[in-house]
Amino acid sequence: MSAPIVFLDIETTGLHHDRRPWEIGMIRREPDGGQRELTLYISDVDLAHAELIGLNIGRFYERYPMYWTEVGGAFTMDTGIDDDTIVDPDYADQRLKFDEALHPEKRAAVIVERWTRGAHIVGSVPNFDTETLAAMLRRHGLCPSWHYHLIDVEVLAIGHLGAVRRLNPYPIEAADVAAAEFDLTALPWKSDDLSRAVGVEPPGPDERHTAMGDARWAMRMYDRINGGAQ
């Protein structure tokens, strides 16, 4: 591998053009094989134009540190802790794991720019994520500098499955049975079926639609198709 790879996924305020990221998951793999992970939460995410259905897909009100509503937590039903937030920021910080961080969007944009600079972005429909992050970076005077050739693991998987069928029309291994049964012409492709067809079990409900969980899923598919970590 001659250039870094960043496996990327984000959770956003919706599917609309002006969507904002509230959770960013990145796994950066260096050419020498070194690898590190980071999850960013945006502390000042703008919900003025958010779509509730989009927030619910990512379980925003269950998982976002600044809106934590667990019984016994810092959430209040009146005016909140102060005039600016409904939750104590110190309490939100205490919920974070060692590889997670809570930052204002301006600071998060700097971190994303540094982590992705010169890297090849790998994800599932990665243009959705890069378009959202590019807009975030430019809001804060930064230029997106990842490689413009995005790597979509779903597209890789379709090519892989087509090759498997041409080279081995009578598959016998369990993963190949799933590959043989996958209908390449049935649109839209279902991510779970496509993943299983290449021998990767999709994430469970606790990981699904979390930025890091889906970034790891993309990484597993990429590595499976390419014969291991590249």
C-alpha positions as CSV (number, residue, x, y, z in Angstrom):
1,M,0.0,0.0,0.0
2,S,1.5,3.3,-1.1
3,A,-0.9,5.8,0.4
4,P,-3.0,6.0,3.6
5,I,-6.6,4.7,3.7
6,V,-9.3,6.1,5.8
7,F,-12.4,4.0,6.4
8,L,-15.1,6.5,7.0
9,D,-18.7,6.8,8.1
10,I,-20.8,9.5,9.5
11,E,-24.2,10.0,11.1
12,T,-26.1,13.1,10.0
13,T,-29.1,15.3,10.7
14,G,-30.9,13.9,7.6
15,L,-30.5,13.1,3.9
16,H,-31.2,16.7,2.6
17,H,-28.6,18.9,0.9
18,D,-27.9,21.0,4.0
19,R,-27.4,18.0,6.4
20,R,-24.9,18.3,9.2
21,P,-22.7,15.6,10.7
22,W,-23.1,14.9,14.4
23,E,-21.0,11.7,14.6
24,I,-17.9,11.0,12.5
25,G,-16.1,7.6,12.6
26,M,-12.6,7.3,11.0
27,I,-10.1,4.4,10.9
28,R,-6.8,5.5,9.3
29,R,-4.5,2.8,8.0
30,E,-1.0,3.9,7.2
31,P,1.2,2.5,4.3
32,D,3.3,0.7,6.9
33,G,0.3,-1.1,8.4
34,G,-0.2,1.1,11.4
35,Q,-3.9,1.8,12.2
36,R,-5.8,4.1,14.6
37,E,-9.5,4.9,15.2
38,L,-11.3,8.0,16.2
39,T,-15.0,8.9,16.8
40,L,-15.9,12.6,16.8
41,Y,-19.1,14.0,18.2
42,I,-20.0,17.6,17.2
43,S,-20.9,19.5,20.3
44,D,-22.6,22.4,18.6
45,V,-24.5,20.6,15.8
46,D,-27.2,22.7,14.3
47,L,-30.6,21.0,14.5
48,A,-32.6,23.9,13.1
49,H,-33.1,22.1,9.7
50,A,-32.7,18.5,10.9
51,E,-35.0,15.7,9.7
52,L,-36.4,13.7,12.6
53,I,-36.4,10.5,10.6
54,G,-32.7,11.0,9.9
55,L,-31.9,11.6,13.6
56,N,-33.8,8.5,14.5
57,I,-32.0,6.2,12.1
58,G,-28.7,7.0,14.0
59,R,-30.5,6.9,17.4
60,F,-29.4,10.5,18.0
61,Y,-31.4,11.0,21.2
62,E,-30.1,7.7,22.6
63,R,-26.4,8.1,21.7
64,Y,-25.5,11.8,21.3
65,P,-23.6,12.8,24.4
66,M,-25.1,16.3,24.6
67,Y,-28.7,15.0,24.5
68,W,-28.2,11.9,26.7
69,T,-31.6,11.1,28.2
70,E,-30.9,8.1,30.4
71,V,-32.9,8.0,33.6
72,G,-30.7,9.5,36.3
73,G,-28.6,11.4,33.7
74,A,-28.2,15.2,33.4
75,F,-31.3,15.7,31.2
76,T,-33.9,17.9,32.7
77,M,-37.5,18.5,31.5
78,D,-37.5,22.3,32.2
79,T,-35.0,24.8,30.9
80,G,-32.0,22.6,31.3
81,I,-28.6,23.1,33.0
82,D,-28.2,26.6,31.7
83,D,-29.3,28.9,28.9
84,D,-27.1,27.2,26.3
85,T,-27.6,23.5,26.7
86,I,-29.9,20.9,28.1
87,V,-27.1,18.8,29.5
88,D,-24.0,19.5,31.5
89,P,-21.0,19.3,29.1
90,D,-18.8,17.8,31.8
91,Y,-21.3,14.9,32.1
92,A,-21.3,14.5,28.4
93,D,-17.5,14.2,28.4
94,Q,-17.7,11.5,31.1
95,R,-19.7,9.3,28.7
96,L,-17.0,9.2,26.1
97,K,-14.6,6.3,25.5
98,F,-10.8,6.7,25.2
99,D,-11.1,6.8,21.3
100,E,-14.0,9.3,21.3
101,A,-14.0,13.1,21.4
102,L,-16.5,15.8,21.7
103,H,-15.6,19.0,19.9
104,P,-17.3,22.1,18.3
105,E,-17.6,21.8,14.6
106,K,-14.7,24.2,13.9
107,R,-12.3,22.0,15.9
108,A,-13.7,18.8,14.4
109,A,-13.2,20.2,10.9
110,V,-9.5,20.6,11.6
111,I,-9.2,17.1,12.9
112,V,-11.0,15.6,9.9
113,E,-8.8,17.6,7.5
114,R,-5.7,16.3,9.2
115,W,-6.9,12.6,9.4
116,T,-8.0,12.5,5.7
117,R,-5.4,14.6,4.0
118,G,-3.9,12.7,1.1
119,A,-5.9,9.5,2.1
120,H,-8.1,7.3,0.0
121,I,-11.5,7.2,1.5
122,V,-13.3,3.9,1.8
123,G,-16.9,3.5,2.8
124,S,-20.4,2.4,1.8
125,V,-21.7,5.1,-0.6
126,P,-18.8,7.3,0.5
127,N,-19.8,10.3,-1.5
128,F,-22.6,10.9,0.9
129,D,-20.1,11.2,3.7
130,T,-17.5,13.2,1.8
131,E,-20.0,15.7,0.5
132,T,-21.2,16.3,4.0
133,L,-17.7,16.7,5.4
134,A,-16.5,18.8,2.5
135,A,-19.2,21.3,3.3
136,M,-18.3,21.3,7.0
137,L,-14.6,21.9,6.2
138,R,-15.4,24.8,3.8
139,R,-17.7,26.4,6.4
140,H,-14.5,26.8,8.5
141,G,-12.1,27.9,5.8
142,L,-10.6,24.5,5.1
143,C,-10.1,22.6,1.8
144,P,-10.9,18.9,1.6
145,S,-7.7,17.2,0.7
146,W,-8.5,13.5,0.5
147,H,-7.9,11.7,-2.8
148,Y,-10.7,12.4,-5.2
149,H,-11.1,8.7,-6.2
150,L,-13.5,7.4,-3.6
151,I,-13.7,3.6,-2.9
152,D,-17.2,2.2,-2.5
153,V,-17.1,-1.2,-0.9
154,E,-20.6,-2.1,-2.3
155,V,-19.3,-1.4,-5.8
156,L,-16.2,-3.5,-5.1
157,A,-18.4,-6.3,-3.8
158,I,-20.5,-6.4,-7.0
159,G,-17.4,-6.6,-9.1
160,H,-16.1,-9.4,-6.8
161,L,-19.3,-11.4,-7.0
162,G,-19.3,-11.1,-10.8
163,A,-15.8,-12.4,-11.0
164,V,-16.5,-15.3,-8.6
165,R,-19.3,-16.5,-10.9
166,R,-17.2,-16.3,-14.0
167,L,-14.3,-18.1,-12.5
168,N,-16.2,-20.7,-10.4
169,P,-19.7,-21.4,-11.6
170,Y,-20.2,-24.2,-9.1
171,P,-19.2,-22.7,-5.7
172,I,-19.2,-25.0,-2.7
173,E,-18.0,-22.9,0.3
174,A,-20.7,-21.3,2.5
175,A,-19.7,-17.8,1.5
176,D,-19.7,-18.8,-2.1
177,V,-23.2,-20.2,-1.8
178,A,-24.4,-16.8,-0.6
179,A,-22.5,-15.3,-3.5
180,A,-24.2,-17.6,-6.0
181,E,-27.6,-16.8,-4.6
182,F,-27.2,-13.0,-4.7
183,D,-29.1,-11.5,-7.6
184,L,-26.9,-8.8,-9.2
185,T,-29.8,-7.5,-11.2
186,A,-32.2,-6.9,-8.3
187,L,-32.0,-3.2,-7.6
188,P,-31.6,-1.6,-5.2
189,W,-28.9,-3.9,-3.6
190,K,-29.5,-4.6,0.1
191,S,-26.3,-4.0,2.1
192,D,-26.8,-6.9,4.4
193,D,-27.3,-9.4,1.6
194,L,-24.4,-8.0,-0.3
195,S,-22.1,-8.2,2.7
196,R,-23.0,-11.8,3.5
197,A,-22.5,-12.7,-0.2
198,V,-18.8,-11.7,0.2
199,G,-18.5,-13.5,3.5
200,V,-18.9,-10.6,5.9
201,E,-21.6,-10.7,8.6
202,P,-23.2,-7.3,9.0
203,P,-23.0,-5.5,12.3
204,G,-25.5,-6.2,15.0
205,P,-28.1,-3.7,16.2
206,D,-25.8,-2.0,18.7
207,E,-23.2,-1.2,16.1
208,R,-25.5,-0.6,13.1
209,H,-26.0,3.0,12.2
210,T,-23.1,4.1,14.4
211,A,-20.3,5.9,12.7
212,M,-17.5,3.6,13.9
213,G,-19.6,0.5,13.6
214,D,-20.3,1.2,10.0
215,A,-16.7,2.3,9.3
216,R,-15.5,-1.0,10.7
217,W,-18.1,-2.8,8.5
218,A,-16.7,-1.1,5.4
219,M,-13.2,-2.1,6.5
220,R,-14.1,-5.8,7.0
221,M,-15.7,-5.9,3.5
222,Y,-12.7,-4.1,1.9
223,D,-10.3,-6.5,3.6
224,R,-12.3,-9.6,2.7
225,I,-12.5,-8.6,-1.0
226,N,-8.8,-7.8,-1.1
227,G,-7.7,-10.9,0.7
228,G,-6.8,-9.3,4.1
229,A,-5.6,-5.9,5.4
230,Q,-3.8,-4.1,2.6
